[in-house]
Amino acid sequence: MNISSTNLDARTCYRAVMSRDARFDGRFFTGVTSTGIFCRPVCPAPTPKEKNCRFHVSAATAMAAGFRPCLRCRPEAAPNSPAWNGVSTTVTRALRLIDEGALDRGNMSDLAGRLGVGERHLRRLFVQHVGASPKAVAQTRRLLFAKKLITESRCTLTEVALICGFGSIRRFNDAMRKLYGRPARDLRRQILQESPNGGIADKDDPAIALKIPVRPPFDWQHLLGFLGKRAIPGMESVDADCYRRTIRLGNTGGVLEISPDLENDQLIARFALPELSHLQAALERLRRLLDLSADPGEIAVQLGADPALASSVSARPGLRVPGAWDPFELCIRAVLGQQVTVAGAVTLAGRLVMAFGTLVDNARQANLTHLFPTPEALAAADIGAIGLPRSRAETISVLSAAFARGEFDFSAAPSSQIEAQLRAIRGIGRWTAQYIAMRALGDPDAFPEGDLALVRAMAALGEDLDGPALARRAEAWRPWRAYAAMHLWSCDPGARTKAREKNST
């Protein structure tokens, strides 16, 4: 089934509801006119009559239509919907900014200004492509996250209200009462009575632990291996099944820990943070880091039809493109990785972090000691002191200064603009810019042209192509060229004996 934001096949949706097909969880929601409730396709409640069902591409559109969330299937626990793929790029960038809390800290005028459009035009685009206003999307986001914290965390209701941007417990209770028909404390009491062990809060664990739904299949081991090979000493660590790293949120630092619970199609994320006002933004960053909005079924259908990729797609279902916790960090790491192996890049990044990063107090993990350096710190630093060639040190200094001046906006600017800005800096070429687009921008169609490991992998598959020929060959993989690159890297015959080949930029 192919569901878009503008066209829901009602009959197909109803068949998914009748079968409680988990493949469609998060792709649409069912509003039931006889009850006024909207549910996930996997809801355990008795299947409603087809004539009473109204299908919505998101929780925001269902709530805008007057439906309230189901307490049994918990729409806030559904995987992120991929339904926005292919809509207006302005809307896509606006949704990303809303996810990062743009309307919690600012207003519609600020949001439209960052996107370079007028307020009225932005509202029209949302009505056309999303079916709900930007404010309705932001309010749905706040309410569903509040419900998640009520269900899964030990946060007090006052803390939940402030974390979710309501400003006061009164406003929070008014919103919850309007949506659920009861104040937040009664909702928490009901949840605890019905499922006393339903959450994952541990009274002996000071971290906030949350369940992160994933759309199966999900290749956690491949993702963990990719991140593990690139883990920066003092800032990241990977063991057999867990990824940990230090994180910067606002002006404070903390630690993130991610472990799998794939039997239940979810991950468990633990945030050890000194203050929680940025928790929801941290959750969105985590989703992008792990590429959790991808639709592996749709990607596999297209890439699996190509003989060169079919075996890898079959062997690695659920392969994701690893994202980035912070765009600036990824940009610096990409430049450090020029002309060296992965191991060499990790060594240089470790020196950079130890020399110019910020110490973080972390009693939970003694080996996680530093935050990645800020743009301001690197712009003023003697980068060459860590053993970099002068030209690459200058590239990092210029790039850091541009970030420090606020010249890059990875959330709002189009991918083409970011790539042009990057390539205007001496020492950053097409390969580096495309690699950054893959991971920091989450561009599913970015393709690091000229990568020798990709050429080598294709040769092992029986296709001897040079860089330009491979770029032409990759046209058949649009709009999923980034995933095709990940498949080729994963089956590179030289990957076990040497890390990524040197790439000229």
NORDAPE-V357493 format. One record per helix or strand of 2 or more residues. SS is the DSSP state (H for helix, E for strand). FROM is the first residue (numbers start at 1). TO is the last residue. If there is no record, write none. Layout:
((SS:FROM:TO) (SS:FROM:TO))
//
This chain:
((H:10:19) (H:22:24) (E:28:32) (E:37:40) (H:50:52) (E:53:56) (H:59:64) (E:68:69) (H:75:77) (H:89:99) (H:102:105) (H:108:115) (H:119:129) (H:134:152) (H:157:163) (H:169:180) (H:184:194) (E:208:213) (H:220:229) (E:236:238) (E:242:249) (E:252:261) (H:262:264) (E:266:273) (H:279:289) (H:296:303) (H:307:315) (H:327:336) (H:342:356) (E:358:359) (E:370:371) (H:375:379) (H:383:386) (H:390:404) (H:415:423) (H:430:439) (H:452:460) (H:467:477) (H:481:490))
//
